Amino acid sequence: MAIFTSSTKDIPEAAAVPRHVAIIMDGNGRWAKKRFLPRFAGHRRGVETVRDTVKYCLEHGIEYLTLFAFSSENWRRPEEEVTLLMQLFVRALQKEVTRLDRNGVRLKIVGDLSRFDPELQSLIHASEQKTASNEKLTLTVAANYGGRWDILQAVNRMAIENPDKQGEWSEADLANYLAMNYAPEPDLFIRTGGEERVSNFLLWQLAYAEFYFTDTLWPEFDTAAFGAAIASYQHRERRFGRTSEQLIGNPPAVVPDEITPDSADSIRLMDVKINA
């Protein structure tokens, strides 16, 4: 059975602080270009933002953070950039895993890892093993990941392992085979860099997530910008198919005093709520 509640089958608890935040870290290349630097400099600076984002989650009680680092479509980028990204991935793992472990962070890497070279695959496995028992925060890095790949691989594995249930498979059956079956569905989805699309990221899991788009480039997504995203989330009405009137007897949790929406004034939000 699935470990976590499905937003389309049950009504998840809508807490003041999102339990799970998923982020597309967009804008590294443009950040570098604005400074007449090579694109790789932006990616390197983006790693520092990841470090600050993890710290923010630990300080504010966010239990799951999922970051889209490299999509299955990113192989289409120039070969030199892809090679440098792979090298940065290796160095980041080597440098950051001890720090993550010391702070109680469990690291998970999801995606089709078969395309990575054996050294990187081995490093990923060792990093996951080293942090496996940590419980303060689960940091998931999606690498060579695609939402359609995730659903297809889940369907194929489910069909092979449960042939007797053909034609009667349930949502809960499939959920067990998704790459992130160890995590609840994201409450809040953030994309930096000004683009407003999900880019084949967590297509199944984002069914009832709150979307937040900002022009802020990822290397500039500091704690104030993250706080603005959380403040926006805290002022959403999470209905999960119900009406506003049905929520009157079950009001949302009170917004904590220390997080305010003041810093959100310069942020561009979606005009349409997705949970209508």
WODAGI-V566301 format. One record per residue. N is the residue number from 0. PHI is phi in radians with two decimals (none if undefined). PSI is psi in radians with two decimals (999 if undefined). D_FIRST is the distance of its C-alpha to the first C-alpha in whole Angstrom. Layout:
n=<N N>
phi=<PHI PHI>
psi=<PSI PSI>
d_first=<D_FIRST D_FIRST>
This chain:
n=<0 1 2 3 4 5 6 7 8 9 10 11 12 13 14 15 16 17 18 19 20 21 22 23 24 25 26 27 28 29 30 31 32 33 34 35 36 37 38 39 40 41 42 43 44 45 46 47 48 49 50 51 52 53 54 55 56 57 58 59 60 61 62 63 64 65 66 67 68 69 70 71 72 73 74 75 76 77 78 79 80 81 82 83 84 85 86 87 88 89 90 91 92 93 94 95 96 97 98 99 100 101 102 103 104 105 106 107 108 109 110 111 112 113 114 115 116 117 118 119 120 121 122 123 124 125 126 127 128 129 130 131 132 133 134 135 136 137 138 139 140 141 142 143 144 145 146 147 148 149 150 151 152 153 154 155 156 157 158 159 160 161 162 163 164 165 166 167 168 169 170 171 172 173 174 175 176 177 178 179 180 181 182 183 184 185 186 187 188 189 190 191 192 193 194 195 196 197 198 199 200 201 202 203 204 205 206 207 208 209 210 211 212 213 214 215 216 217 218 219 220 221 222 223 224 225 226 227 228 229 230 231 232 233 234 235 236 237 238 239 240 241 242 243 244 245 246 247 248 249 250 251 252 253 254 255 256 257 258 259 260 261 262 263 264 265 266 267 268 269 270 271 272 273 274 275>
phi=<none -1.15 -1.35 -1.95 -1.16 -1.58 -1.20 -1.68 -1.88 -2.33 -1.84 -1.18 -1.25 -1.79 -1.45 -1.12 -1.82 -1.03 -1.30 -2.34 -2.02 -2.02 -2.33 -1.63 -1.54 -1.89 2.01 -1.05 -1.11 -1.21 -1.04 -1.18 -1.07 -1.06 -1.85 1.01 -1.97 -1.15 -0.95 -1.06 -1.10 -1.19 -1.11 -1.14 -1.17 -1.11 -1.09 -1.13 -1.15 -1.02 -1.03 -1.17 -1.18 -1.07 -1.06 -1.05 -1.08 -1.09 -1.31 -1.94 1.35 -1.37 -1.55 -2.34 -2.25 -2.09 -2.06 -1.54 -1.62 -2.74 -1.53 -1.13 -1.54 -1.23 -1.12 -1.32 -1.24 -0.93 -0.98 -1.09 -1.15 -1.07 -1.06 -1.15 -1.12 -1.11 -1.13 -1.14 -1.05 -1.08 -1.14 -1.11 -1.10 -1.09 -1.52 -1.68 -1.06 -1.08 -1.11 -1.07 -1.08 -1.11 -1.72 1.34 -1.74 -1.59 -1.80 -2.26 -2.03 -2.11 2.45 -1.44 -1.36 -1.12 -1.43 -1.36 -1.22 -0.98 -1.08 -1.18 -1.03 -1.13 -1.17 -1.08 -1.06 -1.13 -1.16 -1.15 -1.13 -1.10 -1.86 -1.04 -1.59 -1.33 -2.31 -1.21 -2.67 -1.79 -1.72 -1.89 -1.94 -1.55 -2.28 0.86 -1.95 -2.54 -1.07 -1.20 -1.01 -1.05 -1.15 -1.13 -1.16 -1.17 -1.08 -1.10 -1.16 -1.10 -1.15 -1.20 -1.52 -2.33 -1.13 -1.19 -1.76 -0.93 1.52 -2.25 -1.12 -1.92 -1.02 -1.12 -1.08 -1.16 -0.98 -1.12 -1.84 -1.19 -1.05 -1.96 -1.19 -1.59 -2.25 -1.23 -1.10 -1.07 -1.47 -2.30 -1.96 -2.06 -2.24 -1.60 1.56 1.61 -1.40 -2.22 -2.70 -1.63 0.88 1.11 -1.88 0.84 -1.03 -1.29 -1.33 -1.54 -0.89 -2.22 -1.26 -1.50 -1.72 -2.44 -1.99 -2.40 -1.28 -1.01 -1.30 -0.93 -1.08 -1.82 -1.41 -1.60 -1.13 -1.13 -1.15 -1.14 -1.06 -1.14 -1.14 -1.12 -1.06 -1.07 -1.02 -1.21 -1.85 -1.53 -1.77 -1.58 -1.65 0.90 1.59 -1.52 -1.66 -1.08 -1.10 -1.21 -1.50 -1.02 -1.40 -2.41 -1.12 -1.14 -1.08 -1.20 -1.24 -1.03 -1.10 -1.35 -1.98 -2.15 -1.49 -0.99 -1.33 -1.57 -1.02 -1.64 -1.69 -1.54 -1.84 -1.13 -1.48 -2.06 -1.28 -1.51 -1.78 -1.09>
psi=<2.67 2.51 -0.66 2.79 2.40 2.28 -0.30 -0.20 -0.58 3.05 1.88 2.76 2.32 1.58 2.81 -0.65 2.18 2.39 -0.60 2.15 2.27 2.39 2.30 2.01 1.51 2.52 0.09 -0.82 -0.72 -0.61 -0.77 -0.74 -0.68 -0.42 0.20 0.69 2.77 2.67 -0.62 -0.53 -0.59 -0.72 -0.70 -0.72 -0.55 -0.53 -0.65 -0.65 -0.64 -0.78 -0.79 -0.62 -0.72 -0.76 -0.73 -0.78 -0.74 -0.68 -0.43 0.17 0.35 2.20 -0.48 2.29 2.15 2.19 2.29 1.78 -0.65 2.02 2.86 -0.33 -0.23 -0.21 -0.27 -0.16 2.91 2.45 -0.68 -0.74 -0.74 -0.76 -0.77 -0.63 -0.72 -0.71 -0.68 -0.67 -0.81 -0.83 -0.67 -0.73 -0.80 -0.63 -0.62 -0.38 -0.73 -0.72 -0.77 -0.79 -0.73 -0.51 0.20 0.47 2.24 2.25 2.30 2.41 2.16 2.57 -3.13 1.59 -0.11 -0.38 -0.26 2.68 2.76 -0.63 -0.79 -0.74 -0.74 -0.71 -0.68 -0.83 -0.78 -0.67 -0.72 -0.72 -0.70 -0.59 0.14 -0.55 0.00 2.59 -0.09 -0.70 2.38 1.96 2.04 2.26 2.08 2.01 2.26 0.83 2.54 2.45 -0.68 -0.71 -0.76 -0.83 -0.75 -0.76 -0.59 -0.78 -0.79 -0.77 -0.70 -0.73 -0.68 -0.73 -0.26 0.95 -0.44 -0.32 0.23 2.26 -0.12 0.26 2.52 2.96 -0.70 -0.63 -0.82 -0.67 -0.55 -0.38 -0.05 2.66 -0.49 0.76 -0.13 0.01 2.63 2.87 2.54 2.40 -0.64 2.24 2.19 2.38 2.18 3.00 0.01 -0.24 2.63 1.23 2.86 -0.24 0.83 0.57 2.13 0.86 -0.68 -0.76 -0.37 0.26 -0.75 0.43 2.67 2.30 2.43 2.08 2.42 2.57 -0.29 2.24 2.59 -0.77 -0.29 0.08 1.50 -2.99 -0.58 -0.73 -0.70 -0.74 -0.64 -0.68 -0.75 -0.73 -0.72 -0.80 -0.73 -0.25 0.23 2.66 1.85 1.71 -0.48 0.81 -0.18 3.08 2.86 -0.63 -0.56 -0.37 -0.18 -0.71 -0.10 1.20 2.68 2.80 2.64 2.39 2.24 2.52 -0.54 -0.19 2.09 2.77 0.11 -0.68 -0.01 -0.03 -0.61 0.12 2.37 2.11 2.88 2.53 -0.34 2.25 2.44 -0.20 0.47 999>
d_first=<0 4 6 9 11 11 15 16 13 14 17 17 19 22 24 28 27 24 21 21 24 24 27 29 32 35 39 39 42 44 44 46 48 49 50 52 50 48 44 43 44 42 39 40 41 37 36 38 36 33 34 35 32 30 33 32 29 29 32 30 27 25 22 21 23 23 26 27 29 30 29 29 32 34 35 37 39 42 42 44 41 38 40 41 37 36 38 37 34 35 37 35 32 35 37 34 31 33 34 30 30 32 31 27 26 23 24 21 23 21 22 24 26 27 30 31 34 33 34 32 29 30 31 27 26 28 28 24 24 27 25 22 22 23 22 24 23 21 23 22 25 24 26 27 24 24 21 22 22 18 17 19 18 14 15 17 15 13 16 17 14 13 17 16 14 17 18 15 12 10 10 6 7 9 8 7 11 13 15 14 10 12 14 14 15 19 21 24 25 29 31 35 38 38 36 34 31 28 29 26 24 20 21 17 17 20 19 21 22 26 28 31 34 37 40 40 39 37 39 41 37 38 37 39 37 34 35 36 33 31 34 33 30 31 33 30 29 25 25 22 24 26 29 31 33 29 29 32 31 28 30 29 29 33 33 34 38 38 37 39 39 42 42 40 43 44 40 40 37 35 37 34 31 28 27 29>
